[in-house]
Amino acid sequence: MRPNIVTEAGLQTRVGQWWESIPFLTSAVVVVCGVIYLVCLLIGYDSFYEICFLPTAVVSHFQVYRIYTSIFFHGSLLHVLFNMLALVPLGSELERIMGSIRLAYLIILLATTNAIFHLFIALLVAHNPFHPYQYLLDECAIGFSGILFSMIVIETSLSGVQSRSVFGLFNVPAKWYAFILLVAFQLLMTNVSLLGHLCGILSGFAYTYGLFNFLMPGASSFSAIEASSWLSSCVRRPKFILCTGGSPTSYIPTHSGQNTTSSGLLSGNIWRNLSSWMPRRETSAQAGQDYRFPGSGRALGSGQSETVPAVNSDSNLQARLLDNSNPNRSSHLGVTATREPPLDGRRSVVDNAVGATPVNPALHQDSAPSEEQIQKLVSMGFDKTQVEVAISAADGDLNVAVEILMSQQG
């Protein structure tokens, strides 16, 4: 008998499938950072002092461009390789949740706020009356890792998990996870910017607590940008994800990676994560995927690992609402467990969930949305009133609530 075709797939095919599974913006950032490093290597450019984030240059000469040039340049091959491998799982997951344009805006916002925090702390330390410390003002910081630390905080907050694994060695409380990584990297690599990473963590927490809400445009603004003619060539790309959560022309090929609560290279078993990035060929019918939420990302708000079978391309939301083994959820939402075609079924089930009358009013009253749940979704740009209604209709499940809000915007 002919061996399984999965075992016959060559390295080039598997790498190609893995690359096609990365959404548009995340892959674009990887390409830009990689190309910039290769060009610098070929022409022998190593004057990073001219483009790095240098607080003294920003203050004395108002060289604001350093805020953005510094994040795309890297000092060594290991530097750019490690950062990009960490970006792929983090950026892919956040891009599938937020959309390509929204994530692009978020990266610009995080780069700006990281620099502001960096500059403020450096000036505060350098001019404190007790023990002035000038070194931070003269520190030259480059690399994408500051934004990566912001993404770690945001992704950890959206996942809703209580603990996370650090390199597969031990678990720590989720709220301390980014700080543990900060200390670990500082001990392992003494030449990294402690202040740059710390400012990334501060920006991430500021975003999750809703402090940047007044800087985040609404979904209609992002939709208007996506509809503009100058962006039409990008929107037509198969891997582009709209801010409402879907691709207008095609799907993002999925890969059967490890769906755990760990974030890529920065947590969990490092070798297992590296191997999980290599995709396996699937036999499921790709036409059954929901075009608005392609890929097999972790369920938002889920703290458990859920492996998606290769023969089942239905979305997490549809699987949750149609699961006959959980009578409480079906009874509470008042949804009849009848399977519909994947593309139309998702919207139908969500609509039923929004308009359904709870069978047990007392049970519905116990599932009132908490302030923490509301703030998590409000920080993503949703209206607070709609968030409260969606969380109540979703029985407190943030994953279902996001799907309901997305369907209303679409």
Stockholm file with secondary structure:
# STOCKHOLM 1.0

chainA/1-410         MRPNIVTEAGLQTRVGQWWESIPFLTSAVVVVCGVIYLVCLLIGYDSFYEICFLPTAVVSHFQVYRIYTSIFFHGSLLHVLFNMLALVPLGSELERIMGSIRLAYLIILLATTNAIFHLFIALLVAHNPFHPYQYLLDECAIGFSGILFSMIVIETSLSGVQSRSVFGLFNVPAKWYAFILLVAFQLLMTNVSLLGHLCGILSGFAYTYGLFNFLMPGASSFSAIEASSWLSSCVRRPKFILCTGGSPTSYIPTHSGQNTTSSGLLSGNIWRNLSSWMPRRETSAQAGQDYRFPGSGRALGSGQSETVPAVNSDSNLQARLLDNSNPNRSSHLGVTATREPPLDGRRSVVDNAVGATPVNPALHQDSAPSEEQIQKLVSMGFDKTQVEVAISAADGDLNVAVEILMSQQG
#=GR chainA/1-410 SS CCCCHHHHCCHHHHHHHHHHTSCHHHHHHHHHHHHHHHHHHHHTCCCGGGTSBCHHHHHHHCCTTHHHHHHHCCSSHHHHHHHHHHHHHHHHHHHHHHCHHHHHHHHHHHHHHHHHHHHHHHHHHHTCSSSCCCGGGGCCBCSSHHHHHHHHHHHHHHHTCSEEEETTTEEEEGGGHHHHHHHHHHHHCTTSCHHHHHHHHHHHHHHHTTTTGGGSCCHHHHHHHHHSGGGHHHHTSTTCCCTTSCCSSCCCCCCCCCCCSSCGGGSSCHHHHHHHTSCCCCCSCGGGSCTTSCSCCCCTTCCSCCCCCTTCCCCHHHHHHTCTTCHHHHHHHTCCCCCCCHHHHHHHHHHHHHHCCCSCHHHHHHTCCCHHHHHHHHTTTCCHHHHHHHHHHTTTCHHHHHHHHHHHHC
#=GC SS_cons         CCCCHHHHCCHHHHHHHHHHTSCHHHHHHHHHHHHHHHHHHHHTCCCGGGTSBCHHHHHHHCCTTHHHHHHHCCSSHHHHHHHHHHHHHHHHHHHHHHCHHHHHHHHHHHHHHHHHHHHHHHHHHHTCSSSCCCGGGGCCBCSSHHHHHHHHHHHHHHHTCSEEEETTTEEEEGGGHHHHHHHHHHHHCTTSCHHHHHHHHHHHHHHHTTTTGGGSCCHHHHHHHHHSGGGHHHHTSTTCCCTTSCCSSCCCCCCCCCCCSSCGGGSSCHHHHHHHTSCCCCCSCGGGSCTTSCSCCCCTTCCSCCCCCTTCCCCHHHHHHTCTTCHHHHHHHTCCCCCCCHHHHHHHHHHHHHHCCCSCHHHHHHTCCCHHHHHHHHTTTCCHHHHHHHHHHTTTCHHHHHHHHHHHHC
//
